[in-house]
Amino acid sequence: MTIGRKTPDFTTAILDLDGTLLDSTGLWHDIDVQFLARRGIPAPDDYMENIKTLNYEIGAAYTKKRFGLRESAEAIIAEWHAMALAEYRENIGLKPYAAQFLRYLAGHGIRIAAATASDESLFLPCLERCGILPYFSSFTQTREVNRDKGAPDVYIRAAEKEAAFPDACIVVEDTLKSILGARAGGFFTVGVADPGSSDQEEKIRETADLFVQNLGELIV
């Protein structure tokens, strides 16, 4: 399948969740700010940029080291998780055209995989509540590989689960770091706008193979 003349022929779509399909980046920004504020620490801009593509374990270790926190990584994770859980289960919704895009892909026989730094205890209830869980054939979390989304590992693992080579996949992401990681693995990358990455939008446009303001632009 191709999307008009915009993409090469592909059989598998590897999709990010937070900020790409799920309208959740604002939540994580607020959680990071509140978490540091409880400790009397202003949230530095570069910290906010670095933390948003990290999973719980790597993010907690990074946060603990950066700010010299005395609590354990496990305690940091538990606090983050408690702050996020109710929102994912009850309030987090979809980005514009997300459901339509998934339906479009499935209708053309495209396998749909997720590559995410999020935790399944958060995203699975959210995807089910939003009615899009059945579209996915696999989920790959960054905790399954050695590096974060700045490297291609999670996308390669997601492709392996679908028995697909990188040149038969597209990767749809909303952050520059993730686009760079996917491109390093030889994947065709689609950048999608998100308020959480607005300060990087120009660089994402320059780096991604294709850039769209919303997923509706990918529906032909």
N, C-alpha and C positions, 0 to 999 in steps of 0.2 A: 504494500500500500504506500502511496505517497499522499501528501496533503497538497494538492494542486502541484505547482512547480516549486514549492517552498522546501521540500524535504527530499532526501533520497528514498528509495524503496526500503520499507522497514516492516518487520513482523512483530516487534515487541516495543512497547512504550514503558520506560522506567520513569516513574513519576515521584517527585518529592511530595510530602504531605503538607507540613506546616509552611504557610506562605505561598504555596503553589495551588493545592487543592483546598486546604483548610484555612479559614480566615482567623489565624491564631497567633500571628507574630506580635500583635499588639499585646496579647496576654503575656507572652514570655518576656517582652520588654518590661511590662509592669512588674512581673514577678522578680526579675533581676534587680530592678530599682528598689523595690520594697525589701528584698532580702538584704541588700547592702545597707539600706537606710536603717534597718533595725539594728545595725552594728555601727551606725554613725559614719558610714562611708559613702561619699558621693559616687555615682556610677560613671566611670570614665568612658568616653566615647569608644576608645579602642577595645575596652573590655566588652562592651555591648556588641561590638562587631564580631569579636572573636568567639564569644560564648554561644552565639545563636546557631552555629552549625555543629556544636559538640553534643554528644550524648551525656546522660547523667554522670557516668563514671569519669569520663575524661574531663567534663565540665567541672565536676566537684573537685577533682584533683588540681585542676588549673586555678580555680577560685581560691581554694585553701592555700595554695602556694603563693599566689599573687598577693593576697591580702594578709598573709600570715595568720589565718584563722586557727583557733585552737581546737574547735570541734572537729569530729571525724568526718571523712568524706561521706560515710553512711548517714550521719546526722544531717549533713547539708542536703543530700539527695532526698531524705525523708521530708524535710521542710519544703523543698521545691515541689515534690510530688503532691503533698497535701494541699498546697496552694493551687495546683493545677487541676487536680482530679475532678472536682465538682464542675468546673468550667467545661472540661471536655465531655463529661457525661451529660451535661444539661444545656450548655449555652453555645459552645463553639459551632459555627456554621460553615458553609461552603463558600469559596470564592465564586465570583460571577462565572457562569457557564461551566462550572466544574462537572456537574452531573450530566449536562448535555454533551460535554466533550467525552466523558467516559462512555456514555451510551453510543456516541458516534464511533469511537474506536472499537467497541465490542461488536457493533453492527457490521464492521468491516473485517471481523475475524482477527483483530489485533490482540495479542496477549498483553495484559496490563499487570505490571509489577510495581511495587513501591520500594523506594530506597529512602530511609528516614533515620534521623538521629533521635527521634522520639521513642517513647516506651510503649509497648503494645497494650499495657494496661490503660493507657490514655487514648491512643488512637483507635483501637478496635471498637470500644463502645461508641465513640464519636462517629466512626464510619457507618456502623450499624444503625445508629439513630438517624443519620442523614440519608440512609437508604442506598449507599453506594458500596457497601462491603462486598456484595456478590460479584462485582466487576473484577476484583483482584484475584489473580492466580497465585501470587506469592508476595511475601513481605521480607525485606532484608533490612536489618537494623545495623547501625554502625558498630554496635557492640560485638557483632559477629566477625569483624575484621580488625586489622591492627591499627589502622589510621582513620582519621576523620574524613569529612567530605572534601577537604583540600587535596586529597589523593584519590585515585580512581578505584580503590579497593572495593568500596561498597557497591559501585555500579557494575564492576566485573563480577562480583558475587551474585548480584541480582540477575545479570545476564546468564550466568551459569545455571541458576535455578530454572531458567526458562529455556535452557539448551540453545541459547542464541549467542552468536558472535557480536562483538561491539558494532561492527558495520551493518548489522541488521536491526539495530536499536536506535531509538531516539531517547534522550534524557531531557526531562522538563524540570527546570529548577528556577528559584527566585533569587539566589545570592551569587555574587561574583565568585566567591571561594568555591562553591559547588560547581559552577560552570567550568572553572579552571580545572577542577579535579576530574570531571567527566571528560573534558577535552583531552586531558593527559592520557586517558584510557582509550582514545580513538573513537569516542562516541559523538554522534551528531547532537548538538546541544540546542535547546530552545529555552531562552530566557523569558520569564513572564514577570511583568511589573507587580510590585507589592510595596505598600507604604513603608514596610520595615527595611526595604533596600533602596529607598528613593534616592539616598545620597550616593548610591553606586550605579544608578540607572545608566548613566552615560557609558561607564566602563563595561557594564553588562551588555549594552547594545554593541559595543565594539568587539567584545570577546565571544559572545554566543554566535552560533551559526545563523540563528534566527531569533528575533525578539518580537514579542507581542505584548500589547497592553492588557489583554485578557484572553482566556482560553477560547472564547467565542471566535477569535480570529483564526483558529486552527480548524474550525468546522467548515468544510467546503460543501 
